[in-house]
């Protein structure tokens, strides 16, 4: 009986030890379950909590959107202003220079033709006047500028190369051409012409040419021509004269 009892006791002890292990594992499983439930509860609480930076981030996003919209609107206005500045600059340049040059350019052929006509009538057909809206510079380049080139078949090239009498004749012819241009643009023409000392120290040939041209050609278009001059060469050629003498600041007409 001794060995059997010992075997039973050993098995009983093993069973008790196994039961204790089962109880320990059950307790451990229970503890792990409680820990899991606690962690799940804490996780749920954390998920339910609001992000302290979330609202600030949302505000920043909204502000950035507003700033982007304002920047886009400002760019649209800036583009419109740039376009307006471009238009204003174009029309300012056009009316300050381009339009004048275009008007002169359209008038150049007329001025050249009328100056040619008057120079022929003034017995100086050897002199020519060219009108242009482009000026050639010394370096070979060109710029937009109204210019008048005067030259003579006798060899003079340029206004300064002409004699004093020729300079007065060509200036007078160009002045008459400009007057013709003004008359052509006006609705009505004036029958009155005043020439205030346009000549000085003319020789007899040019003096006769001027008076003859004024009385014959210009006199057909003008009812009255008043020539003011101190030149003796001209005085003797004009039949109807009025002599004005100024003494002590007072002008009087002498017959």
For each residue, the residues with C-beta under 8 A, 3 or more apart:
1: 4 5
2: 5 6
3: 6 7
4: 1 7 8
5: 1 2 8 9
6: 2 3 9 10
7: 3 4 10 11
8: 4 5 11 12
9: 5 6 12 13
10: 6 7 13 14
11: 7 8 14 15
12: 8 9 15 16
13: 9 10 16 17
14: 10 11 17 18
15: 11 12 18 19
16: 12 13 19 20
17: 13 14 20 21
18: 14 15 21 22
19: 15 16 22 23
20: 16 17 23 24
21: 17 18 24 25
22: 18 19 25 26
23: 19 20 26 27
24: 20 21 27 28
25: 21 22 28 29
26: 22 23 29 30
27: 23 24 30 31
28: 24 25 31 32
29: 25 26 32 33
30: 26 27 33 34
31: 27 28 34 35
32: 28 29 35 36
33: 29 30 36 37
34: 30 31 37 38
35: 31 32 38 39
36: 32 33 39 40
37: 33 34 40 41
38: 34 35 41 42
39: 35 36 42 43
40: 36 37 43 44
41: 37 38 44 45
42: 38 39 45 46
43: 39 40 46 47
44: 40 41 47 48
45: 41 42 48 49
46: 42 43 49
47: 43 44
48: 44 45
49: 45 46
50: 54 55
51: 54 55
52: 55
53: 56 57
54: 50 51 57 58
55: 50 51 52 58 59
56: 53 59 60
57: 53 54 60 61
58: 54 55 61 62
59: 55 56 62 63
60: 56 57 63 64
61: 57 58 64 65
62: 58 59 65 66
63: 59 60 66 67
64: 60 61 67 68
65: 61 62 68 69
66: 62 63 69 70
67: 63 64 70 71
68: 64 65 71 72
69: 65 66 72 73
70: 66 67 73 74
71: 67 68 74 75
72: 68 69 75 76
73: 69 70 76 77
74: 70 71 77 78
75: 71 72 78 79
76: 72 73 79 80
77: 73 74 80 81
78: 74 75 81 82
79: 75 76 82 83
80: 76 77 83 84
81: 77 78 84 85
82: 78 79 85 86
83: 79 80 86 87
84: 80 81 87 88
85: 81 82 88 89
86: 82 83 89 90
87: 83 84 90 91
88: 84 85 91 92
89: 85 86 92 93
90: 86 87 93 94
91: 87 88 94 95
92: 88 89 95 96
93: 89 90 96 97 98
94: 90 91 97 98 99
95: 91 92 98 99
96: 92 93 99 100
97: 93 94 100 101 144
98: 93 94 95 101 102 144
99: 94 95 96 102 103
100: 96 97 103 104 146
101: 97 98 104 105 133 144 145 146
102: 98 99 105 106
103: 99 100 106 107
104: 100 101 107 108 131 133 146
105: 101 102 108 133
106: 102 103
107: 103 104 110 111 131 181
108: 104 105 111 112 131 132 133
109: 112 113
110: 107 113 114 177 180 181 184
111: 107 108 114 115 129 131 174 177 178 181
112: 108 109 115 116 129 130 131
113: 109 110 116 117
114: 110 111 117 118 176 177 180 181
115: 111 112 118 119 129 131 170 173 174 176 177
116: 112 113 119 120 128 129
117: 113 114 120 121 177
118: 114 115 121 122 172 173 176 177 213
119: 115 116 122 124 125 127 128 129 169 170 173
120: 116 117 123 124 125
121: 117 118 213 217
122: 118 119 169 172 173 206 209 210 213
123: 120 205 206 209
124: 119 120 127 166 169 170 173 206 209
125: 119 120
126: 152 153 154
127: 119 124 150 151 152 153 162 166 169 170 173
128: 116 119 150 151 152 153
129: 111 112 115 116 119 148 149 150 170 173 174
130: 112 148 149 150 151
131: 104 107 108 111 112 115 146 147 148
132: 108 135 146 147 148 149
133: 101 104 105 108 144 145 146 147
134: 142 143 144 145 147
135: 132 142 143 144 145 147
136: 140 141 142
137: 140 141 142 143
138:
139:
140: 136 137
141: 136 137
142: 134 135 136 137
143: 134 135 137
144: 97 98 101 133 134 135
145: 101 133 134 135
146: 100 101 104 131 132 133
147: 131 132 133 134 135
148: 129 130 131 132 159 174
149: 129 130 132 158
150: 127 128 129 130 158 159 162 170
151: 127 128 130 156 157 158 161
152: 126 127 128 155 156 157 161 162 166
153: 126 127 128
154: 126
155: 152 161
156: 151 152 161 162 166
157: 151 152 161
158: 149 150 151 161 162
159: 148 150 162 167 170
160:
161: 151 152 155 156 157 158
162: 127 150 152 156 158 159 166 167 170
163: 166 167
164: 167 168 201
165: 168 169 201 202 203 206
166: 124 127 152 156 162 163 169 170
167: 159 162 163 164 170 171
168: 164 165 171 172 198 199 200 202 206
169: 119 122 124 127 165 166 172 173 206 209 210
170: 115 119 124 127 129 150 159 162 166 167 173 174
171: 167 168 174 175 198
172: 118 122 168 169 175 176 198 199 210
173: 115 118 119 122 124 127 129 169 170 176 177
174: 111 115 129 148 170 171 177 178
175: 171 172 178 179 198
176: 114 115 118 172 173 179 180 218
177: 110 111 114 115 117 118 173 174 180 181
178: 111 174 175 181 182
179: 175 176 182 183 193
180: 110 114 176 177 183 184
181: 107 110 111 114 177 178 184 185
182: 178 179 185 186
183: 179 180 186 189 190
184: 110 180 181
185: 181 182
186: 182 183 189
187:
188:
189: 183 186 221
190: 183 193 222
191: 221 222 223 224
192: 222 223 224 226
193: 179 190 218 222 224 225 226
194: 226 228
195: 198 225 226 227 228 229
196: 228
197: 200 228 229 230
198: 168 171 172 175 195 229
199: 168 172 202 206 207 210 229 231 234
200: 168 197 230 231
201: 164 165 231
202: 165 168 199 206 207 210 231 233 234
203: 165 206 207 233
204: 207 208 233
205: 123 208 209
206: 122 123 124 165 168 169 199 202 203 209 210
207: 199 202 203 204 210 211 231 233 234 237
208: 204 205 211 212 237
209: 122 123 124 169 205 206 212 213
210: 122 169 172 199 202 206 207 213 214 234
211: 207 208 214 215 234 237 238
212: 208 209 215 216
213: 118 121 122 209 210 216 217 218
214: 210 211 217 218 219 225 227
215: 211 212 218 219
216: 212 213 219 220
217: 121 213 214 220 221
218: 176 193 213 214 215 221 222 225
219: 214 215 216 222 225
220: 216 217
221: 189 191 217 218
222: 190 191 192 193 218 219 225
223: 191 192
224: 191 192 193
225: 193 195 214 218 219 222
226: 192 193 194 195
227: 195 214 234 238
228: 194 195 196 197
229: 195 197 198 199 234 235
230: 197 200
231: 199 200 201 202 207 234 235
232: 235 236
233: 202 203 204 207 236 237
234: 199 202 207 210 211 227 229 231 237 238
235: 229 231 232 238 241
236: 232 233
237: 207 208 211 233 234
238: 211 227 234 235 241
239:
240:
241: 235 238
242: 253
243: 253 254 255
244: 251 252 253 254
245: 251 252 253 254
246: 249 250 251 252
247: 250 252
248:
249: 246
250: 246 247
251: 244 245 246
252: 244 245 246 247
253: 242 243 244 245
254: 243 244 245
255: 243
